[in-house]
Amino acid sequence: MSYETIAAVAQQGGLVYFFLLFLAVLVYALRPRAKATFDQAAHIPLRED
């Protein structure tokens, strides 16, 4: 295998890996069950201690 082949495979593998990671984060953030948690976290800076 040449360097160019290994580099191309590594680039494609990295692209697939980060795309799947992006999809996982998107699903985690947009699931309906997480809405209350994220709404509560959004109000943390506005709270008076």
Residue pairs with C-beta under 8 A, 6 or more apart in sequence:
28 34
29 38
